[in-house]
Structure formats: structure tokens, C-alpha cells
Amino acid sequence: MFVKWMMGLAPGWVTAVPGLSRAAQLKALGNGVVPQQAAGAVRLLLERAHRT
């Protein structure tokens, strides 16, 4: 699925969940957090916290 690839998620992260429709998969991905963006935000906050 293109959305999963764009978010950098592992194969099957959402698509391998039994009984989850395509619409539900897309909704879950749309409500998800991009792991790389979350890691960047945490890194930035930790750097700022250590400067004070």
C-alpha cells in the first residue's frame, strides 16, 4: 500500500491485520504518526531540554 510505504512502515504493518477492511486500513494510516517525524520531534525536544 502506497500510504504505508510513504510513512516508512514495515510491510504488513496494517495490511496483515486479519479482518481489517481497506477503508479501515486507510483510516488507521491516516490517523497514524509517521515514525520518522515523531523521532525527529522527540530529538528536538530533548536537545532543547538539555540546553536549559
C-alpha positions in Angstrom: 0.0 0.0 0.0 1.4 3.4 -1.1 0.4 5.2 2.1 2.2 2.7 4.3 5.4 3.0 2.2 5.3 6.8 2.3 5.1 6.6 6.1 8.1 4.3 6.2 6.2 1.5 7.9 7.2 -2.2 7.7 5.4 -4.5 5.2 2.3 -5.9 6.7 2.1 -3.2 9.5 -1.5 -2.5 8.7 -2.3 -4.8 5.8 -1.6 -8.0 7.7 -4.2 -7.4 10.3 -6.9 -10.0 9.9 -10.4 -8.7 9.2 -9.4 -5.1 8.6 -11.0 -3.7 5.5 -9.1 -1.5 3.1 -11.1 1.5 4.3 -10.2 0.7 7.9 -6.6 0.3 6.9 -6.5 3.7 5.2 -8.3 5.3 8.2 -5.7 3.8 10.6 -2.9 5.0 8.5 -4.4 8.5 8.1 -4.7 8.7 11.9 -1.2 7.4 12.5 2.0 9.2 13.2 4.9 9.0 10.8 7.7 7.3 12.9 10.5 9.4 11.4 8.6 12.6 12.2 7.9 11.5 15.8 11.6 10.6 16.3 12.7 14.0 15.0 10.3 15.8 17.3 11.5 13.9 20.3 15.1 14.5 19.4 14.4 18.3 19.0 12.6 18.4 22.4 15.4 16.5 24.1 18.1 18.9 22.7 16.1 21.9 23.9 15.6 20.4 27.3 19.3 19.7 27.7 20.3 23.3 26.8 18.5 24.8 29.7 
